[in-house]
Amino acid sequence: MNDREDMERTEHHPFERNKGMLVVISGFSGSGKGTLMKQLMENYDYYSLSISATTRAPRPGEQEGREYFFVSRERFMEMIQNDELLEYAKYVDNYYGTPRSYVEQEMARGKDVILEIEMQGALKIKAKYPESVLVFITPPTVEELIARLRKRGTETEDVIRKRLEKAAMEAEGIEAYDYILVNDNLDKTAKHLNYLIQDQHMRVRSQIAFLERIRKELRVNYAYMNQ
Ligand code: 5GP
């Protein structure tokens, strides 16, 4: 086992998980980010995946409370009114939003919370939580993107066309993200994403409590030696 693999089995930073991080994952529809998220959740136990509320109808095989909370437009508007959503956006004729309570609870438990959301929502999160990490996932080529959308088999040509149009718009906004990851191989990309997220815990600004402890210990030892 090489060092990198060894590090991957555990968290390769020495810090306590007092508070988790907020991680936003976006990508073109068909970038494979859904499968990537599944892989990440299966491989590591320190992540929690936020489940969004949406007004879109379930696709075949999707389950209430697993992929989404499927709600009516009325209920969605009520959630906005009651400030139950951390962010929300309209995407290709439907509303999507992140329920606030789960995210706050999981971060308080020390979990890194993943929001798999589109670009408008991602920007709202970054504005509200500047310490969040924004990652954009893309397939290697546009040809591959179209092939993946067609293979899904659940969308009409009109929806595919709308999603491509949306992708062209989103491609203009990728600079707002912190990282871009090319998803050319599921296992490799999942590992890469994990390193990338876990490395954020080593940012100095994420470790103020640790820093304070070191500073205090230094002061105490210095004072003791000067007695
Ligand atoms: P889909 O209909 O393919 O499941 O999702 C369409 C888009 O909505 C995807 O880009 C997905 O990441 C995004 N999305 C899912 N949940 C949320 C959410 O809670 N907020 C926002 N802003 N986008 C979301």
Boltz pocket constraint, residues with backbone or C-beta under 6 A from the ligand:
constraints:
  - pocket:
      binder: B
      contacts: [[A, 25], [A, 26], [A, 27], [A, 29], [A, 52], [A, 53], [A, 56], [A, 87], [A, 88], [A, 89], [A, 91], [A, 96], [A, 97], [A, 98], [A, 99], [A, 116], [A, 117], [A, 118], [A, 119], [A, 120], [A, 121], [A, 122]]
      max_distance: 6.0
